[in-house]
């Protein structure tokens, strides 16, 4: 059984990070409406599911041959978290992303999620190592992941749409990015400490 369910906080922090996938959801909700965009959520879930499991398989296959591979991935993941938090603090490009993508499809969201480096972060350090030990752990962890993904996707659809439509005067995209950077650092501290 999973020893600690604190990984759910790290999953929330990573999924809330503004990035290409969340920007696509926000843009689609702005252009096509929340009801139509909500049909894209399974594409995002499948993209993460396949990418996380491919990274986990690669880690499992390379572990016996190259034992330091997981440590290198942990280090890269920690560097990615720090870089992303710093990048989020400086930049907000939600409006630019909306202008570039006018007709968003589920396939586009799937591939954006599949190529997202967050999948490596989930496979290498956020999800517990016990996830792949037995089918029960696997189902429980991915059920928790799915339950967290749903409200974060709805948040990005509704809040991102409000920002892009100009309905939110007090909260702008740059404030959202800075808040995401602080949330990321706070929730990822236990994961980073576990790396080292």
LUMGU-117914 format. One record per residue (C-alpha): residue in one letter; x, y, z. Coordinates in Angstrom, 2 decimals, decimal comma. Each point is the difference from the previous one (the first is absolute). Layout:
BEGIN
<rodo A	x X	y Y	z Z> .
...
This chain:
BEGIN
<rodo X	x 0,00	y 0,00	z 0,00> .
<rodo X	x 1,06	y 3,61	z -0,54> .
<rodo X	x 1,90	y 1,26	z 3,07> .
<rodo X	x -0,81	y 3,69	z -0,39> .
<rodo X	x -2,71	y 1,75	z -1,97> .
<rodo X	x 1,84	y 3,34	z 0,20> .
<rodo X	x 0,91	y -0,46	z -3,66> .
<rodo X	x -3,51	y 1,31	z -0,77> .
<rodo X	x 1,15	y 3,51	z 1,03> .
<rodo X	x 2,90	y -0,21	z -2,44> .
<rodo X	x -2,37	y -1,26	z -2,74> .
<rodo X	x -2,27	y 3,01	z 0,61> .
<rodo X	x 2,96	y 2,39	z -0,16> .
<rodo X	x 1,38	y -1,49	z -3,21> .
<rodo X	x -3,39	y -0,15	z -1,74> .
<rodo X	x -0,74	y 3,62	z 0,93> .
<rodo X	x 3,20	y 1,24	z -1,66> .
<rodo X	x -0,77	y 2,19	z -2,99> .
<rodo X	x 1,34	y -1,68	z -3,09> .
<rodo X	x -0,91	y -0,91	z -3,56> .
<rodo X	x -2,66	y -2,54	z 0,96> .
<rodo X	x -1,75	y 2,27	z 2,50> .
<rodo X	x 0,27	y 2,91	z -2,43> .
<rodo X	x -1,66	y -2,15	z -2,68> .
<rodo X	x -2,86	y -0,79	z 2,40> .
<rodo X	x -0,41	y 3,70	z 0,86> .
<rodo X	x 0,11	y 1,02	z -3,68> .
<rodo X	x -2,49	y -2,68	z -1,00> .
<rodo X	x -2,39	y 1,02	z 2,79> .
<rodo X	x 0,29	y 3,61	z -1,13> .
<rodo X	x -0,58	y -0,84	z -3,66> .
<rodo X	x -2,43	y -2,94	z 0,15> .
<rodo X	x -1,54	y 0,17	z 3,48> .
<rodo X	x 0,48	y -2,04	z 3,15> .
<rodo X	x -2,56	y -2,68	z -0,92> .
<rodo X	x 1,75	y -0,95	z -3,25> .
<rodo X	x 3,48	y 0,28	z 1,53> .
<rodo X	x -0,96	y -2,30	z 2,89> .
<rodo X	x -0,16	y -2,79	z -2,60> .
<rodo X	x 3,77	y 0,49	z -0,46> .
<rodo X	x 0,84	y -1,02	z 3,60> .
<rodo X	x 0,24	y -3,75	z -0,85> .
<rodo X	x 2,60	y 0,87	z -2,68> .
<rodo X	x 2,09	y 1,78	z 2,64> .
<rodo X	x -0,37	y -2,93	z 2,42> .
<rodo X	x 1,00	y -2,54	z -2,66> .
<rodo X	x 3,00	y 2,10	z -1,02> .
<rodo X	x 1,28	y 0,07	z 3,57> .
<rodo X	x -0,83	y -3,68	z 0,52> .
<rodo X	x 2,02	y -1,17	z -3,01> .
<rodo X	x 2,91	y 2,40	z 0,58> .
<rodo X	x 0,34	y -0,78	z 3,72> .
<rodo X	x -0,10	y -3,74	z -0,61> .
<rodo X	x 2,53	y 0,19	z -2,85> .
<rodo X	x 2,39	y 1,92	z 2,24> .
<rodo X	x -0,61	y -2,50	z 2,83> .
<rodo X	x 0,70	y -2,90	z -2,38> .
<rodo X	x 3,22	y 1,66	z -1,18> .
<rodo X	x 1,07	y 0,53	z 3,62> .
<rodo X	x -0,82	y -3,63	z 0,84> .
<rodo X	x 1,90	y -1,37	z -3,00> .
<rodo X	x 3,07	y 2,23	z 0,45> .
<rodo X	x 0,18	y -0,42	z 3,80> .
<rodo X	x 1,75	y -3,42	z 0,07> .
<rodo X	x 2,37	y 0,90	z -2,85> .
<rodo X	x 0,78	y 3,55	z 1,07> .
<rodo X	x -0,79	y 0,51	z 3,73> .
<rodo X	x 0,84	y 3,72	z -0,09> .
<rodo X	x -2,64	y 0,68	z -2,66> .
<rodo X	x -2,73	y 0,66	z 2,60> .
<rodo X	x 2,30	y 2,39	z 1,89> .
<rodo X	x 0,69	y 1,92	z -3,20> .
<rodo X	x -3,74	y 0,22	z -0,66> .
<rodo X	x -0,61	y 1,17	z 3,58> .
<rodo X	x 2,65	y 2,69	z -0,43> .
<rodo X	x -1,46	y 1,07	z -3,36> .
<rodo X	x -3,48	y 0,12	z 1,52> .
<rodo X	x 1,20	y 2,17	z 2,89> .
<rodo X	x 1,77	y 2,35	z -2,43> .
<rodo X	x -3,16	y 0,14	z -2,13> .
<rodo X	x -2,11	y 0,96	z 3,04> .
<rodo X	x 2,38	y 2,82	z 0,93> .
<rodo X	x 0,26	y 1,22	z -3,60> .
<rodo X	x -3,76	y -0,14	z -0,49> .
<rodo X	x -0,69	y 1,90	z 3,22> .
<rodo X	x 2,51	y 2,69	z -1,03> .
<rodo X	x -1,42	y 0,12	z -3,55> .
<rodo X	x -3,58	y 0,26	z 1,29> .
<rodo X	x 0,97	y 2,83	z 2,28> .
<rodo X	x 1,27	y 2,03	z -2,97> .
<rodo X	x -2,39	y -0,85	z -2,84> .
<rodo X	x -3,66	y -0,21	z -0,86> .
<rodo X	x -0,86	y -0,95	z -3,54> .
<rodo X	x -3,61	y -1,21	z 0,24> .
<rodo X	x -1,23	y 2,73	z -2,36> .
<rodo X	x 2,74	y -0,73	z -2,57> .
<rodo X	x -0,85	y -3,70	z 0,08> .
<rodo X	x -3,68	y 0,77	z -0,57> .
<rodo X	x 0,81	y 2,10	z -3,08> .
<rodo X	x 2,13	y -2,77	z -1,54> .
<rodo X	x -2,55	y -2,84	z 0,36> .
<rodo X	x -3,42	y 0,70	z -1,47> .
<rodo X	x -1,45	y -3,44	z -0,62> .
<rodo X	x 0,92	y -2,42	z 2,78> .
<rodo X	x -0,77	y -3,71	z -0,30> .
<rodo X	x 0,24	y -2,87	z 2,53> .
<rodo X	x 2,86	y -1,55	z -2,00> .
<rodo X	x 2,01	y 3,20	z 0,41> .
<rodo X	x -0,61	y -0,01	z 3,76> .
<rodo X	x 0,98	y -3,70	z 0,22> .
<rodo X	x 3,35	y 0,52	z -1,75> .
<rodo X	x 0,70	y 3,18	z 1,95> .
<rodo X	x -0,51	y -1,95	z 3,23> .
<rodo X	x 1,92	y -3,04	z -1,27> .
<rodo X	x 3,08	y 2,15	z -0,78> .
<rodo X	x -0,28	y 1,98	z 3,23> .
<rodo X	x 3,08	y -0,30	z 2,27> .
<rodo X	x -2,34	y -0,15	z 2,99> .
<rodo X	x -0,50	y -3,70	z -0,83> .
<rodo X	x 3,68	y -0,65	z 0,79> .
<rodo X	x -0,43	y 1,94	z 3,23> .
<rodo X	x -2,96	y -2,20	z 0,96> .
<rodo X	x 1,72	y -3,27	z -0,94> .
<rodo X	x 3,40	y 0,77	z 1,52> .
<rodo X	x -0,94	y 1,58	z 3,28> .
<rodo X	x -3,54	y 1,15	z 0,67> .
<rodo X	x -1,87	y -3,30	z -0,20> .
<rodo X	x 1,04	y -2,47	z 2,72> .
<rodo X	x 2,39	y -2,81	z -0,92> .
<rodo X	x -2,61	y -2,49	z 1,24> .
<rodo X	x -2,30	y 1,00	z -2,88> .
<rodo X	x 1,41	y -2,64	z -2,30> .
<rodo X	x 0,41	y -2,76	z 2,61> .
<rodo X	x -3,47	y -1,48	z -0,38> .
<rodo X	x -3,22	y 0,64	z -1,93> .
<rodo X	x -1,87	y 1,28	z 3,08> .
<rodo X	x 2,54	y 2,78	z 0,63> .
<rodo X	x 0,02	y 0,84	z -3,70> .
<rodo X	x -3,80	y 0,38	z -0,13> .
<rodo X	x -0,13	y 1,97	z 3,27> .
<rodo X	x 2,73	y 2,45	z -1,01> .
<rodo X	x -1,41	y 0,63	z -3,47> .
<rodo X	x -3,52	y 0,34	z 1,44> .
<rodo X	x 1,35	y 2,69	z 2,35> .
<rodo X	x 1,86	y 1,57	z -2,93> .
<rodo X	x -3,22	y 0,07	z -2,05> .
<rodo X	x -1,98	y 1,49	z 2,88> .
<rodo X	x 2,57	y 2,79	z 0,32> .
<rodo X	x 0,26	y 0,58	z -3,75> .
<rodo X	x -3,74	y 0,64	z -0,40> .
<rodo X	x -0,31	y 3,09	z 2,27> .
<rodo X	x 3,31	y 1,44	z -1,22> .
<rodo X	x -1,18	y -0,29	z -3,60> .
<rodo X	x -3,33	y 1,63	z 0,90> .
<rodo X	x 1,90	y 2,76	z 1,82> .
<rodo X	x 2,13	y 0,70	z -3,07> .
<rodo X	x -3,04	y -0,02	z -2,26> .
<rodo X	x -2,05	y 2,40	z 2,12> .
<rodo X	x 2,72	y 2,25	z 1,42> .
<rodo X	x 2,03	y 0,09	z -3,22> .
<rodo X	x -3,13	y 0,87	z -1,95> .
<rodo X	x -0,77	y 2,85	z 2,41> .
<rodo X	x 3,54	y 1,37	z -0,36> .
<rodo X	x -0,05	y -0,23	z -3,81> .
<rodo X	x -3,47	y 1,57	z -0,20> .
<rodo X	x 1,12	y 2,87	z 2,26> .
<rodo X	x -2,67	y -0,79	z 2,62> .
<rodo X	x 2,49	y -0,12	z 2,85> .
<rodo X	x 1,35	y 3,48	z 0,64> .
<rodo X	x 1,60	y -0,62	z 3,38> .
<rodo X	x 1,83	y -3,22	z -0,94> .
<rodo X	x 2,08	y 0,04	z -3,15> .
<rodo X	x 2,00	y -2,80	z -1,60> .
<rodo X	x 3,32	y 1,20	z 1,45> .
<rodo X	x -1,38	y -0,25	z 3,55> .
<rodo X	x -1,24	y -3,52	z -0,77> .
<rodo X	x 3,46	y -0,97	z -1,26> .
<rodo X	x 1,72	y 1,40	z 3,10> .
<rodo X	x -2,48	y -1,80	z 2,26> .
<rodo X	x 0,62	y -3,25	z -1,89> .
<rodo X	x 3,75	y 0,41	z 0,47> .
<rodo X	x -0,38	y 0,41	z 3,77> .
<rodo X	x -2,46	y -2,93	z 0,23> .
<rodo X	x 2,40	y -2,15	z -2,00> .
<rodo X	x 2,96	y 0,72	z 2,26> .
<rodo X	x -2,01	y -0,56	z 3,21> .
<rodo X	x -1,61	y -3,28	z -1,10> .
<rodo X	x 3,10	y -1,40	z -1,66> .
<rodo X	x 2,31	y 0,47	z 3,00> .
<rodo X	x -0,82	y -3,46	z 1,45> .
<rodo X	x 0,64	y -1,59	z -3,40> .
<rodo X	x 3,31	y 1,83	z -0,47> .
<rodo X	x 1,09	y -0,94	z 3,53> .
<rodo X	x -0,82	y -3,65	z -0,79> .
<rodo X	x 2,26	y 0,18	z -3,08> .
<rodo X	x 3,03	y 0,86	z 2,12> .
